[in-house]
Amino acid sequence: MPSSRASALLVLIASACVLGFAPILVRLADAGPAAAGFWRFAFALPWLLAMTMRPKFLMGGGEGIGRPSGWMALAGGMLVLDLAFWHYSIAFTSVANATTLTNLTPVVVTLVGWWVFRDRPKALFLVALAAAIAGAVTMSLGADGGQGSNPPLGDAFAAVTALWYAGYFIAVKAARGRYSAGRVMLWSTAIAAPGLLLAALALGEQILPGSWGGWAACAGLGLMHVAGQGGVAWSLGRLPAALTAVTVLIQPVVAALLGWLIFAETLTPVQAVGGAVVLAAIVLAQWSAAQPPGRPRVRPSVGPRTGSGSGDPEGSTSAAPTKKKGAEAEAAAPVP
């Protein structure tokens, strides 16, 4: 399944780059932080409905709306907490810090994926994970101290967001075992939208964008959600959750560059070094995950060569077929 795995990696990398535009569009939305999250989902839902209900002559047809599963509902709940905390962190700290600290998710995803899904990481993958986290933290600590109205509070919100983002990853990973990416995205988004609207109302936020540019940014958030988060959900059906979470660390690198270009948020030399370390760690993680497992040893039979004992009549041994694990098993029969 090399081609399938390579395609999933390419989609995942492209999706992570698209998600790097999220904090920029949130800043431009001209609405409250939670309200911007609501509009992101509101503009994404028509596209998701069209994807799941498309006729058969378009790419084989959609899978239909169906009903939400428990994992889809959990993914929706995690999205509410994820975007509410993250959008407020964007309002208080720099784009680089808010996006980088949020994407420390791989720590949680790797441990839970190891425990729940038996996606046991290799030693080299753990080295890559540690390097990626070190690079992400370096980007955060190396940011200009004058960025944001309340950097410590914004950084704290971003760090807590990593927990919610990890919960979202794990819920989508579980849901993708039985359902398509389109259906998972549709129901998790539909469940999360009213939750963010209620949060915005409870916090007294400005609900409607105050300018045409704000409306355009909200519409862009919807498209970004479909292309970016949808691509991540699709990839989770074909790749281990831990590898997916590490690869998405491309997002803070893209966000930091965009913040520098659009908002003139200084990208310090230390941040640039941290970004380079993150990218190198992602390459190392992908390379380690692509390495084939070691060949199991076959112990020779010690029984007699004749048919009188328990050994094979010809003295040969037969190894039981090994069960595929992790990405190999997922790639064998991926859900579209």
NORNORHU-V648996 format. One record per backbone hydrogen bond with DSSP energy under -1.0 kcal/mol. CO is the residue of the C=O (numbers start at 0). NH is the residue of the N-H. Records with the same first field share a line. If there is no record, write none. Layout:
CO: NH  NH
//
This chain:
0: 4
1: 5
2: 6
3: 7
4: 8
5: 9
6: 10
7: 11
8: 12
9: 13
10: 14
11: 15
12: 16
13: 17
14: 18
17: 20
18: 21
20: 24
21: 25
22: 26
23: 27
29: 209
31: 35
32: 36
33: 37
34: 38
35: 39
36: 40
37: 41
38: 42
39: 43
40: 44
43: 47
44: 48
45: 49
46: 50
47: 51
48: 52
51: 63
53: 61
54: 57
57: 60
68: 72
69: 73
70: 74
71: 75
72: 76
73: 77
74: 78
75: 79
76: 80
77: 81
78: 82
79: 83
80: 84
81: 85
82: 86
83: 87
84: 88
85: 89
86: 90
87: 91
88: 92
91: 149
93: 97
94: 98
95: 99
96: 100
97: 101
98: 102
100: 103
103: 106
104: 108
105: 109
106: 110
107: 111
108: 112
109: 113
110: 114
111: 115
112: 118
117: 119
121: 125
122: 126
123: 127
124: 128
125: 129
126: 130
127: 131
128: 132
129: 133
130: 134
131: 135
132: 136
133: 137
134: 138
135: 139
136: 140
137: 141
139: 142
143: 146
149: 153
150: 154
151: 155
152: 156
153: 157
154: 158
155: 159
156: 160
157: 161
159: 162  163
160: 164
161: 165
162: 166
163: 167
164: 168
165: 169
166: 170
167: 171
168: 172
169: 173
170: 174
171: 175
173: 176
174: 177  178
179: 183
180: 184
181: 185
182: 186
183: 187
184: 188
185: 189
186: 190
187: 191
188: 192
191: 195
192: 196
193: 197
194: 198
195: 199
196: 200
197: 201
198: 202
199: 204
200: 203
205: 31
210: 214
211: 215
212: 216
213: 217
214: 218
215: 219
216: 220
217: 221
218: 222
219: 223
220: 224
221: 225
222: 226
223: 227
224: 229
226: 230
227: 231
228: 232
229: 233
230: 234
231: 235
233: 236
234: 237  238
239: 243
240: 244
241: 245
242: 246
243: 247
245: 248
246: 249
247: 250
249: 253
250: 254
251: 255
252: 256
253: 257
254: 258
255: 259
256: 260
257: 261
258: 262  264
267: 271
268: 272
269: 273
270: 274
271: 275
272: 276
273: 277
274: 278
275: 279
276: 280
277: 281
278: 282
279: 283
280: 284
281: 285
282: 286
283: 287
284: 288
285: 289
311: 314
324: 327
325: 329
326: 330
327: 331
//
